[in-house]
Amino acid sequence: MLNRVLLAGAMSWTYAVTLGLLFAACTSGHFLFSTLRLPGVVPVALVISTAISIGIAPIAVWSVRTGAKNLRIYAPILWIALATYEVVVIPQTGVYGPYGLLLLALVGLVVLGFIPAAK
């Protein structure tokens, strides 16, 4: 059980930080990695992403209940869906985009928790 909790926590933090940095690259309305070179962008993205990953961690741990193999298979698919949402939808939705992203992440984690255990 401890290994599942650690795996879920590590994946939650890694995915949240990478999505946070991707979000920071999209905040200018265009997808530019040069935005990350602006002062304070990376530290703010890391702090907010870490806070969100801590908030989502209980749901991530719950989603591992069907097995760590499910998380290793389906979590990258969820990350790709969230990254696509960030690149395509967030520049158009503006200020309400992060709420949709958080809702999509929560729904995705709940769905991961109900997928039958992989053999």
DSSP file (Angstrom, degrees, kcal/mol; ACC not computed):
  #  RESIDUE AA STRUCTURE BP1 BP2  ACC     N-H-->O    O-->H-N    N-H-->O    O-->H-N    TCO  KAPPA ALPHA  PHI   PSI    X-CA   Y-CA   Z-CA
    1    1 A M     >        0   0    0      0, 0.0     4,-2.2     0, 0.0     5,-0.2   0.000 360.0 360.0 360.0 -40.1    0.0    0.0    0.0
    2    2 A L  H  >  +     0   0    0      1,-0.2     4,-2.6     2,-0.2     5,-0.2   0.891 360.0  53.4 -62.1 -38.9    2.8    2.4    0.8
    3    3 A N  H  > S+     0   0    0      1,-0.2     4,-2.6     2,-0.2    -1,-0.2   0.893 108.4  50.0 -62.9 -38.9    4.3    1.9   -2.6
    4    4 A R  H  > S+     0   0    0      2,-0.2     4,-2.7     1,-0.2    -1,-0.2   0.898 110.9  49.1 -65.8 -40.2    1.0    2.8   -4.2
    5    5 A V  H  X S+     0   0    0     -4,-2.2     4,-2.6     2,-0.2    -2,-0.2   0.928 113.5  46.3 -64.8 -44.8    0.8    5.9   -2.2
    6    6 A L  H  X S+     0   0    0     -4,-2.6     4,-2.7     2,-0.2     5,-0.2   0.906 113.3  49.3 -64.7 -41.5    4.3    6.9   -3.0
    7    7 A L  H  X S+     0   0    0     -4,-2.6     4,-2.6    -5,-0.2     5,-0.2   0.934 112.9  46.7 -62.2 -46.4    3.7    6.2   -6.7
    8    8 A A  H  X S+     0   0    0     -4,-2.7     4,-2.5     1,-0.2    -2,-0.2   0.911 114.2  47.9 -63.5 -42.5    0.5    8.2   -6.8
    9    9 A G  H  X S+     0   0    0     -4,-2.6     4,-2.4    -5,-0.2     5,-0.2   0.919 113.3  47.0 -64.8 -43.4    2.1   11.1   -5.0
   10   10 A A  H  X S+     0   0    0     -4,-2.7     4,-2.6     2,-0.2     5,-0.2   0.913 115.4  45.0 -65.5 -42.7    5.2   11.1   -7.2
   11   11 A M  H  X S+     0   0    0     -4,-2.6     4,-2.7    -5,-0.2     5,-0.3   0.892 112.1  52.8 -68.5 -37.9    3.1   10.9  -10.4
   12   12 A S  H  X S+     0   0    0     -4,-2.5     4,-2.2    -5,-0.2    -2,-0.2   0.931 113.9  42.4 -61.6 -46.2    0.7   13.5   -9.1
   13   13 A W  H  X S+     0   0    0     -4,-2.4     4,-2.6     2,-0.2     5,-0.2   0.928 115.6  48.5 -68.2 -44.6    3.5   16.0   -8.4
   14   14 A T  H  X S+     0   0    0     -4,-2.6     4,-2.4     1,-0.2     5,-0.2   0.934 115.4  43.8 -61.7 -46.7    5.4   15.2  -11.6
   15   15 A Y  H  X S+     0   0    0     -4,-2.7     4,-2.4    -5,-0.2     5,-0.2   0.897 113.9  50.7 -66.8 -39.8    2.3   15.6  -13.8
   16   16 A A  H  X S+     0   0    0     -4,-2.2     4,-2.3    -5,-0.3    -2,-0.2   0.912 112.3  46.7 -65.2 -41.8    1.2   18.7  -11.9
   17   17 A V  H  X S+     0   0    0     -4,-2.6     4,-2.5     2,-0.2     5,-0.2   0.930 113.7  46.7 -67.8 -44.5    4.5   20.4  -12.3
   18   18 A T  H  X S+     0   0    0     -4,-2.4     4,-2.1    -5,-0.2    -2,-0.2   0.909 115.5  46.2 -65.3 -39.3    4.9   19.6  -16.0
   19   19 A L  H  X S+     0   0    0     -4,-2.4     4,-2.5    -5,-0.2    -1,-0.2   0.857 110.9  54.1 -69.3 -33.3    1.4   20.8  -16.7
   20   20 A G  H  X S+     0   0    0     -4,-2.3     4,-2.3     2,-0.2    -2,-0.2   0.911 110.1  45.8 -64.9 -42.6    2.0   23.9  -14.6
   21   21 A L  H  X S+     0   0    0     -4,-2.5     4,-1.8     2,-0.2    -2,-0.2   0.882 112.9  50.4 -67.9 -37.5    5.0   24.8  -16.7
   22   22 A L  H  X S+     0   0    0     -4,-2.1     4,-1.0    -5,-0.2    -2,-0.2   0.903 109.9  51.0 -64.0 -40.9    3.1   24.0  -19.8
   23   23 A F  H >X S+     0   0    0     -4,-2.5     4,-0.8     1,-0.2     3,-0.7   0.911 107.9  52.3 -61.9 -42.5    0.3   26.3  -18.6
   24   24 A A  H >< S+     0   0    0     -4,-2.3     3,-0.6     1,-0.3     4,-0.3   0.859 106.8  53.3 -62.3 -34.4    2.9   29.0  -17.9
   25   25 A A  H 3< S+     0   0    0     -4,-1.8     7,-2.3     1,-0.2     3,-0.3   0.740 112.2  45.9 -71.0 -21.6    4.1   28.7  -21.5
   26   26 A C  H X< S+     0   0    0     -4,-1.0     3,-1.6    -3,-0.7    -1,-0.2   0.494  86.6  90.6 -97.2  -5.3    0.5   29.2  -22.7
   27   27 A T  T << S+     0   0    0     -4,-0.8    -1,-0.2    -3,-0.6    -2,-0.1   0.711  74.3  66.8 -70.1 -19.4   -0.4   32.1  -20.6
   28   28 A S  T 3  S-     0   0    0      2,-0.5    -1,-0.3    -4,-0.3     3,-0.1   0.515 119.4-104.2 -78.3  -1.2    0.7   34.8  -23.0
   29   29 A G  S <  S+     0   0    0     -3,-1.6     2,-0.3     1,-0.3    -2,-0.1   0.245 101.8  72.1  95.4 -12.7   -2.1   33.7  -25.4
   30   30 A H  S    S-     0   0    0     -5,-0.2     2,-1.3     2,-0.1    -2,-0.5  -0.902  93.8-106.5-128.0 158.6    0.4   31.9  -27.6
   31   31 A F        +     0   0    0     -2,-0.3     2,-0.4    -3,-0.1    -5,-0.2  -0.724  59.2 151.4 -89.0  93.3    2.4   28.7  -26.9
   32   32 A L    >   -     0   0    0     -7,-2.3     3,-1.1    -2,-1.3     4,-0.2  -0.984  40.1-162.4-130.1 122.6    5.8   30.1  -26.2
   33   33 A F  G >  S+     0   0    0     -2,-0.4     3,-1.4     1,-0.2     4,-0.3   0.677  88.4  76.8 -73.4 -15.9    8.5   28.5  -24.0
   34   34 A S  G >  S+     0   0    0      1,-0.3     3,-1.3     2,-0.2     4,-0.3   0.717  79.1  72.7 -65.9 -18.5   10.3   31.9  -23.9
   35   35 A T  G X  S+     0   0    0     -3,-1.1     3,-1.4     1,-0.2    -1,-0.3   0.823  86.1  64.7 -61.8 -30.6    7.6   32.9  -21.4
   36   36 A L  G <  S+     0   0    0     -3,-1.4     6,-0.5     1,-0.3    -1,-0.2   0.683  91.4  64.2 -68.0 -17.6    9.3   30.6  -18.9
   37   37 A R  G <  S+     0   0    0     -3,-1.3    -1,-0.3    -4,-0.3    -2,-0.2   0.595  77.6 106.4 -82.2 -10.4   12.4   32.9  -19.0
   38   38 A L  S X> S-     0   0    0     -3,-1.4     3,-1.5    -4,-0.3     4,-0.5  -0.393  88.3 -90.0 -66.7 146.9   10.4   35.8  -17.5
   39   39 A P  T 34 S+     0   0    0      0, 0.0    -1,-0.1     0, 0.0    -2,-0.1  -0.355 106.0   5.4 -63.6 131.3   11.3   36.6  -13.9
   40   40 A G  T 3> S+     0   0    0     -2,-0.1     4,-1.8    -4,-0.1     5,-0.2   0.302  96.1 108.0  85.8  -8.7    9.2   34.7  -11.4
   41   41 A V  H <> S+     0   0    0     -3,-1.5     4,-2.4     2,-0.2     5,-0.2   0.952  80.6  43.5 -68.6 -49.2    7.2   32.6  -13.9
   42   42 A V  H  X S+     0   0    0     -4,-0.5     4,-2.6    -6,-0.5     5,-0.2   0.930 114.5  48.5 -66.2 -46.3    8.9   29.3  -13.1
   43   43 A P  H  > S+     0   0    0      0, 0.0     4,-2.4     0, 0.0    -1,-0.2   0.920 114.0  46.9 -61.3 -40.5    8.9   29.7   -9.2
   44   44 A V  H  X S+     0   0    0     -4,-1.8     4,-2.6     2,-0.2     5,-0.3   0.922 112.7  49.6 -65.2 -43.0    5.2   30.7   -9.2
   45   45 A A  H  X S+     0   0    0     -4,-2.4     4,-2.3    -5,-0.2    -1,-0.2   0.897 112.4  48.3 -62.2 -40.2    4.3   27.8  -11.6
   46   46 A L  H  X S+     0   0    0     -4,-2.6     4,-2.3     2,-0.2    -2,-0.2   0.906 112.7  47.1 -68.1 -41.4    6.2   25.4   -9.3
   47   47 A V  H  X S+     0   0    0     -4,-2.4     4,-2.2    -5,-0.2    -2,-0.2   0.943 116.0  43.6 -66.7 -47.1    4.5   26.6   -6.1
   48   48 A I  H  X S+     0   0    0     -4,-2.6     4,-2.4     1,-0.2    -2,-0.2   0.909 114.7  50.2 -65.8 -41.4    1.0   26.6   -7.5
   49   49 A S  H  X S+     0   0    0     -4,-2.3     4,-2.6    -5,-0.3    -1,-0.2   0.895 110.3  50.2 -63.7 -40.2    1.5   23.2   -9.2
   50   50 A T  H  X S+     0   0    0     -4,-2.3     4,-2.0     2,-0.2    -1,-0.2   0.912 110.5  49.8 -64.9 -41.7    2.9   21.7   -6.0
   51   51 A A  H  X S+     0   0    0     -4,-2.2     4,-1.9     1,-0.2    -2,-0.2   0.912 112.4  47.4 -62.8 -42.0   -0.1   23.0   -4.0
   52   52 A I  H  X S+     0   0    0     -4,-2.4     4,-2.3     1,-0.2    -2,-0.2   0.898 110.0  52.4 -66.9 -39.6   -2.5   21.6   -6.6
   53   53 A S  H  X S+     0   0    0     -4,-2.6     4,-1.3     1,-0.2    -1,-0.2   0.870 108.5  50.9 -66.0 -34.0   -0.7   18.2   -6.6
   54   54 A I  H  < S+     0   0    0     -4,-2.0    -1,-0.2     2,-0.2    -2,-0.2   0.898 111.8  48.0 -66.9 -39.3   -1.1   18.1   -2.8
   55   55 A G  H  < S+     0   0    0     -4,-1.9     4,-0.3     1,-0.2    -2,-0.2   0.851 116.5  42.3 -67.9 -34.3   -4.8   18.8   -3.1
   56   56 A I  H >X S+     0   0    0     -4,-2.3     4,-2.3     1,-0.2     3,-0.7   0.644  90.8  91.0 -86.2 -16.0   -5.3   16.2   -5.8
   57   57 A A  H 3X S+     0   0    0     -4,-1.3     4,-2.9     1,-0.2     5,-0.2   0.851  81.5  54.5 -53.5 -42.8   -3.0   13.6   -4.0
   58   58 A P  H 3> S+     0   0    0      0, 0.0     4,-2.1     0, 0.0    -1,-0.2   0.903 111.5  45.1 -60.9 -37.3   -5.9   11.9   -2.0
   59   59 A I  H <> S+     0   0    0     -3,-0.7     4,-2.3    -4,-0.3    -2,-0.2   0.882 112.5  51.9 -71.0 -36.9   -7.9   11.3   -5.2
   60   60 A A  H  X S+     0   0    0     -4,-2.3     4,-0.8     2,-0.2    -1,-0.2   0.911 110.3  48.2 -64.2 -41.4   -4.7   10.1   -7.0
   61   61 A V  H >< S+     0   0    0     -4,-2.9     3,-0.8     1,-0.2     4,-0.3   0.909 111.5  50.6 -64.3 -41.2   -4.1    7.6   -4.1
   62   62 A W  H >< S+     0   0    0     -4,-2.1     3,-1.6    -5,-0.2    -2,-0.2   0.883 105.1  57.0 -63.2 -37.4   -7.7    6.5   -4.3
   63   63 A S  H >< S+     0   0    0     -4,-2.3     3,-0.7     1,-0.3    -1,-0.2   0.697  97.8  62.5 -69.9 -16.3   -7.4    6.0   -8.0
   64   64 A V  G X< S+     0   0    0     -4,-0.8     3,-2.5    -3,-0.8    -1,-0.3   0.547  75.3  94.8 -81.5  -7.2   -4.5    3.6   -7.4
   65   65 A R  G <  S+     0   0    0     -3,-1.6    -1,-0.2     1,-0.3    -2,-0.1   0.759  80.7  55.0 -58.9 -24.9   -6.8    1.2   -5.5
   66   66 A T  G <  S-     0   0    0     -3,-0.7    -1,-0.3     1,-0.3    52,-0.2   0.509 129.7 -66.4 -86.5  -3.5   -7.4   -0.8   -8.6
   67   67 A G    <>  -     0   0    0     -3,-2.5     4,-1.2    50,-0.1     3,-0.4  -0.215  31.9-107.9 129.2 143.2   -3.7   -1.3   -9.1
   68   68 A A  H  > S+     0   0    0      1,-0.2     4,-2.2     2,-0.2     5,-0.2   0.778 113.8  65.9 -68.0 -26.7   -0.5    0.5   -9.8
   69   69 A K  H  > S+     0   0    0      1,-0.2     4,-1.7     2,-0.2    -1,-0.2   0.895  98.6  52.7 -64.0 -38.7   -0.4   -1.0  -13.3
   70   70 A N  H  > S+     0   0    0     -3,-0.4     4,-3.3     1,-0.2     5,-0.5   0.913 108.8  50.3 -59.3 -42.8   -3.6    0.9  -14.2
   71   71 A L  H  X S+     0   0    0     -4,-1.2     4,-1.7     1,-0.2    -2,-0.2   0.896 110.0  49.5 -65.8 -39.2   -2.0    4.1  -13.1
   72   72 A R  H  < S+     0   0    0     -4,-2.2    -1,-0.2     2,-0.2    -2,-0.2   0.798 118.9  39.7 -69.2 -27.1    1.1    3.4  -15.2
   73   73 A I  H  < S+     0   0    0     -4,-1.7     4,-0.5    -5,-0.2    -2,-0.2   0.926 126.8  28.1 -85.1 -50.2   -1.0    2.7  -18.2
   74   74 A Y  H  X S+     0   0    0     -4,-3.3     4,-2.1    -5,-0.2    -3,-0.2   0.694 104.3  72.4 -93.2 -20.4   -3.8    5.2  -18.1
   75   75 A A  H  X S+     0   0    0     -4,-1.7     4,-2.5    -5,-0.5    -1,-0.2   0.908  97.2  51.4 -64.8 -41.0   -2.2    8.2  -16.2
   76   76 A P  H  > S+     0   0    0      0, 0.0     4,-2.3     0, 0.0    -1,-0.2   0.867 108.7  52.7 -62.4 -32.5    0.0    9.1  -19.2
   77   77 A I  H  > S+     0   0    0     -4,-0.5     4,-2.1     2,-0.2    -2,-0.2   0.915 109.8  48.1 -66.0 -41.7   -3.1    9.1  -21.4
   78   78 A L  H  X S+     0   0    0     -4,-2.1     4,-2.5     2,-0.2    -1,-0.2   0.901 110.3  52.3 -63.1 -41.0   -4.8   11.5  -18.9
   79   79 A W  H  X S+     0   0    0     -4,-2.5     4,-2.8     1,-0.2     5,-0.2   0.912 108.7  49.8 -62.5 -42.4   -1.7   13.7  -18.9
   80   80 A I  H  X S+     0   0    0     -4,-2.3     4,-2.4     2,-0.2    -1,-0.2   0.902 110.8  50.0 -63.5 -40.3   -1.8   13.9  -22.7
   81   81 A A  H  X S+     0   0    0     -4,-2.1     4,-2.1     2,-0.2    -2,-0.2   0.916 113.1  46.1 -63.3 -43.0   -5.5   14.8  -22.6
   82   82 A L  H  X S+     0   0    0     -4,-2.5     4,-2.3     2,-0.2    -2,-0.2   0.893 112.4  50.1 -68.0 -39.4   -4.8   17.5  -20.0
   83   83 A A  H  X S+     0   0    0     -4,-2.8     4,-2.3     2,-0.2    -2,-0.2   0.902 110.6  50.1 -65.2 -40.2   -1.8   18.9  -22.0
   84   84 A T  H  X S+     0   0    0     -4,-2.4     4,-2.6    -5,-0.2     5,-0.4   0.910 109.3  52.0 -63.1 -41.9   -3.9   19.0  -25.1
   85   85 A Y  H  X>S+     0   0    0     -4,-2.1     4,-2.1     1,-0.2     5,-1.5   0.912 110.2  49.8 -59.4 -43.1   -6.6   20.9  -23.2
   86   86 A E  H  <5S+     0   0    0     -4,-2.3    -2,-0.2     3,-0.2     4,-0.2   0.927 115.1  41.4 -62.8 -45.4   -4.0   23.4  -22.1
   87   87 A V  H  <5S+     0   0    0     -4,-2.3    -2,-0.2     3,-0.1    -1,-0.2   0.867 127.6  29.3 -73.5 -36.2   -2.5   24.0  -25.5
   88   88 A V  H  <5S+     0   0    0     -4,-2.6     4,-0.3    -5,-0.2    -3,-0.2   0.904 129.8  26.8 -92.2 -46.2   -5.8   24.1  -27.4
   89   89 A V  T >X5S+     0   0    0     -4,-2.1     4,-2.0    -5,-0.4     3,-1.1   0.885 107.7  63.5 -92.5 -41.6   -8.5   25.4  -25.0
   90   90 A I  H 3><S+     0   0    0     -5,-1.5     4,-2.0     1,-0.3     7,-0.2   0.877  98.4  55.0 -61.0 -41.7   -6.8   27.6  -22.4
   91   91 A P  H 34 S+     0   0    0      0, 0.0    -1,-0.3     0, 0.0    -2,-0.1   0.816 115.2  42.4 -60.5 -24.9   -5.5   30.3  -24.7
   92   92 A Q  H <4 S+     0   0    0     -3,-1.1    -2,-0.2    -4,-0.3    -3,-0.1   0.804 115.4  46.2 -88.9 -31.2   -9.2   30.7  -25.9
   93   93 A T  H >< S-     0   0    0     -4,-2.0     3,-1.0     1,-0.2     2,-0.3   0.730  84.4-174.0 -87.5 -21.7  -11.0   30.5  -22.6
   94   94 A G  G ><  +     0   0    0     -4,-2.0     3,-1.3    -5,-0.3    -1,-0.2  -0.484  64.1  10.9  71.2-125.4   -8.7   32.9  -20.7
   95   95 A V  G 3  S+     0   0    0     -2,-0.3     4,-0.3     1,-0.3    -1,-0.2   0.724 129.1  52.3 -67.6 -24.8   -9.3   33.2  -17.0
   96   96 A Y  G <> S+     0   0    0     -3,-1.0     4,-1.4     1,-0.2     3,-0.4   0.530  85.1  89.5 -89.6  -6.1  -11.7   30.3  -16.7
   97   97 A G  H <> S+     0   0    0     -3,-1.3     4,-2.1    -7,-0.2    -1,-0.2   0.885  80.8  55.0 -59.1 -44.6   -9.4   27.8  -18.4
   98   98 A P  H  > S+     0   0    0      0, 0.0     4,-2.5     0, 0.0    -1,-0.2   0.845 104.7  54.9 -62.6 -31.8   -7.6   26.6  -15.2
   99   99 A Y  H  > S+     0   0    0     -3,-0.4     4,-2.4    -4,-0.3    -2,-0.2   0.909 109.1  47.3 -66.9 -40.6  -10.9   25.7  -13.6
  100  100 A G  H  X S+     0   0    0     -4,-1.4     4,-2.6     2,-0.2    -1,-0.2   0.880 111.4  51.9 -65.2 -38.0  -11.9   23.5  -16.5
  101  101 A L  H  X S+     0   0    0     -4,-2.1     4,-2.3     2,-0.2    -2,-0.2   0.920 110.8  47.1 -64.4 -44.3   -8.4   21.9  -16.4
  102  102 A L  H  X S+     0   0    0     -4,-2.5     4,-2.4     2,-0.2    -2,-0.2   0.906 113.2  48.7 -64.2 -41.9   -8.8   21.1  -12.7
  103  103 A L  H  X S+     0   0    0     -4,-2.4     4,-2.5     1,-0.2     5,-0.2   0.912 111.2  49.9 -63.8 -42.6  -12.3   19.7  -13.2
  104  104 A L  H  X S+     0   0    0     -4,-2.6     4,-2.3     1,-0.2    -2,-0.2   0.887 110.8  50.2 -63.3 -38.8  -11.0   17.6  -16.1
  105  105 A A  H  X S+     0   0    0     -4,-2.3     4,-2.3     2,-0.2    -2,-0.2   0.916 111.5  47.8 -65.6 -43.4   -8.1   16.3  -14.0
  106  106 A L  H  X S+     0   0    0     -4,-2.4     4,-2.2     2,-0.2    -2,-0.2   0.922 113.0  47.6 -64.0 -44.1  -10.5   15.4  -11.1
  107  107 A V  H  X S+     0   0    0     -4,-2.5     4,-2.5     1,-0.2    -1,-0.2   0.910 111.6  51.8 -63.0 -41.8  -12.9   13.6  -13.4
  108  108 A G  H  X S+     0   0    0     -4,-2.3     4,-2.3    -5,-0.2    -2,-0.2   0.895 109.5  48.8 -61.9 -41.2  -10.0   11.8  -15.1
  109  109 A L  H  X S+     0   0    0     -4,-2.3     4,-1.7     2,-0.2    -1,-0.2   0.890 110.7  50.2 -67.2 -38.4   -8.7   10.6  -11.8
  110  110 A V  H  X S+     0   0    0     -4,-2.2     4,-0.9     2,-0.2    -2,-0.2   0.919 110.4  50.0 -64.9 -42.0  -12.1    9.4  -10.7
  111  111 A V  H >X S+     0   0    0     -4,-2.5     3,-1.0     1,-0.2     4,-0.7   0.908 107.3  54.9 -62.1 -40.9  -12.5    7.5  -14.0
  112  112 A L  H >< S+     0   0    0     -4,-2.3     3,-0.7     1,-0.2    -1,-0.2   0.865 103.7  56.4 -59.3 -35.5   -9.0    5.9  -13.4
  113  113 A G  H 3< S+     0   0    0     -4,-1.7    -1,-0.2     1,-0.2    -2,-0.2   0.726 107.9  47.4 -69.0 -22.0  -10.2    4.7  -10.0
  114  114 A F  H << S+     0   0    0     -3,-1.0    -1,-0.2    -4,-0.9    -2,-0.2   0.493  82.3 107.8-100.1  -3.8  -13.1    2.8  -11.6
  115  115 A I  S << S-     0   0    0     -4,-0.7     3,-0.1    -3,-0.7   -45,-0.1  -0.594  81.6-106.8 -71.9 129.7  -11.2    1.1  -14.4
  116  116 A P        -     0   0    0      0, 0.0    -1,-0.1     0, 0.0   -50,-0.1  -0.191  46.3 -84.6 -58.0 150.3  -11.0   -2.6  -13.5
  117  117 A A        -     0   0    0      1,-0.1     2,-0.2   -52,-0.1   -50,-0.1  -0.269  42.9-124.7 -60.1 135.4   -7.6   -3.8  -12.4
  118  118 A A              0   0    0    -52,-0.2   -49,-0.2    -3,-0.1   -48,-0.1  -0.531 360.0 360.0 -79.0 148.0   -5.2   -4.8  -15.2
  119  119 A K              0   0    0     -2,-0.2    -1,-0.1   -50,-0.1    -2,-0.1   0.428 360.0 360.0 -97.2 360.0   -3.7   -8.2  -15.1
